[in-house]
Amino acid sequence: MPTKPTPGRPGVGWTPPPPRDTTNYPGTQPGRPHTENGPNTGDIAAYYDADSASVHARPADTPCATGEGQTPKLSCVNYTPAPPAPTMTTPASGTATAPAAPAAPTYTAEQAATQAWTTQTFTKATVAIQPAGNTTLTGLPTYFQATYGPDGLAPGETATVTLLGHTITLRPTDVTYTYHYGDTATYGPTTDAGGPYPTGNVTHTYPTKGTVTTRIDTTLSGQYQENNGPWRTIPGATTITGQPQRLTIATLQSRLHH
């Protein structure tokens, strides 16, 4: 009868089984045996079955089976790859700057002068009438003359403004006048500013008595100058409605004396 072997050494009459070939089990690379810690691939789980003495390989992401009736001789080991290391982003060197603002529009001196001209306040012409006292007679020539008050820019004057990046000097030129006599009659446009009795060239005779409202409208062209440079023409013209002036027209009555 064979002798029961002593653990760790063969007994008398006991012949040890031949060594297993563990070089080509499933999940191994040819020529490389399993180890006690699992297959040589390093990425699958293995356990050693006590009864069948076989090696079962499992994918690393499959949990070890339970309830198979036997306790594995070797514990199941799930080999889960470590998560990748976080990628560090290094900001560019230097300090970030805000995007450049759009370039401011550039205006020419002529554009600045045109804008200044259209916003300029001009003096309104006032009617000077002779005979004096704003009273005339039917059938008698009445003299008209354009005059200007102190407010606003008048012909013969200049004004300097800074606008749209330019310093501009303005002056009215090429003045024309339109006379409104108040009885539906008009005269002009003309370059004649009128004058007093007896030298003035702008006159009107009223045929009937009554009261009328007169005025003189002016149309101005202009020029501009930048930094004491040459005078240049401003495109276009501006019409200024004159100040109204009331006029009484009387009738001369003749009386016979005895």
Secondary structure as GFF3:
##gff-version 3
##sequence-region A 1 258
A	DSSP	beta_strand	44	48	.	.	.	ID=ss1
A	DSSP	beta_strand	55	59	.	.	.	ID=ss2
A	DSSP	alpha_helix	109	119	.	.	.	ID=ss3
A	DSSP	beta_strand	125	130	.	.	.	ID=ss4
A	DSSP	beta_strand	135	137	.	.	.	ID=ss5
A	DSSP	beta_strand	141	148	.	.	.	ID=ss6
A	DSSP	beta_strand	159	163	.	.	.	ID=ss7
A	DSSP	beta_strand	166	180	.	.	.	ID=ss8
A	DSSP	beta_strand	186	190	.	.	.	ID=ss9
A	DSSP	beta_strand	203	205	.	.	.	ID=ss10
A	DSSP	beta_strand	210	226	.	.	.	ID=ss11
A	DSSP	beta_strand	232	240	.	.	.	ID=ss12
A	DSSP	beta_strand	245	250	.	.	.	ID=ss13
###
